[in-house]
Amino acid sequence: MKIDPNSSADLSAQIAAAIRDEIVSGKLIVDERLPSEAELADHFDVSRSTVREALKRLAAQSLIRTQRGAFGGAFVNRLSFQDAYRGHITTSTLLLGMNNVSFDTACEARFALERACARLSAERRDADHLATMRAEIVRQAQPGLSDEAFCASDVAFHRALVDGADNPVMSYQLAGAVEAMQPLMNMITFTARDRAEIVRLHEQIADAEDARDGEAVVAALTELESYTKVLAQSVFDARAKAQSDSSGTA
């Protein structure tokens, strides 16, 4: 494990990256105990506080865990899909928000990814996945439901669809699409959409899942994508008109 002391990069970040590379490459295996803080400080020729900060970075990524006592120390953690899932959502949300990804690009990616698992979901979904989808449809049809609650229900509905594919790798990959891209889309389109139309399309998807008809799920998702794009364009057009009118009266 090496770092570059002449680099402008933070030393603790370099140490964390070096240890992470050892874990990823398999040189450090699950449950293996890392060298002590003192040993790592000597190895990297840095202070123990710098090593401590590096270990905090790794723990925040769920790559290591610490234990107290005579047999304590820092150990390589087994990263679960659930741990990675949460980080993936956060990273995807920040990536989209900070890089001005266009609505069309995000929409295209989100629905393409969701359609990719639609046939597997229709084939493999269990009764619980279908029950969740049906329950969210009932929730979405409630007249007094707030916009925030409707958007949360929308995410839960599509999360059940994706998880119905019974593929943890696919669920992880689509976490960014469903729980990062979709809320951003909802923020843009919620003022223009007809909830009854969303409910209708969700019912089509649930009915297709019930019938284990993957092609029908894909078709309904494609129709939902088209509707979402139309909504977004109407919002953008309204904003442009408002700005034009404002400039004209200024």
Beta strands, then each sheet from edge to edge (+ up, - down):
strand 1: 64-67
strand 2: 73-76
sheet 1: 1+ 2-
end
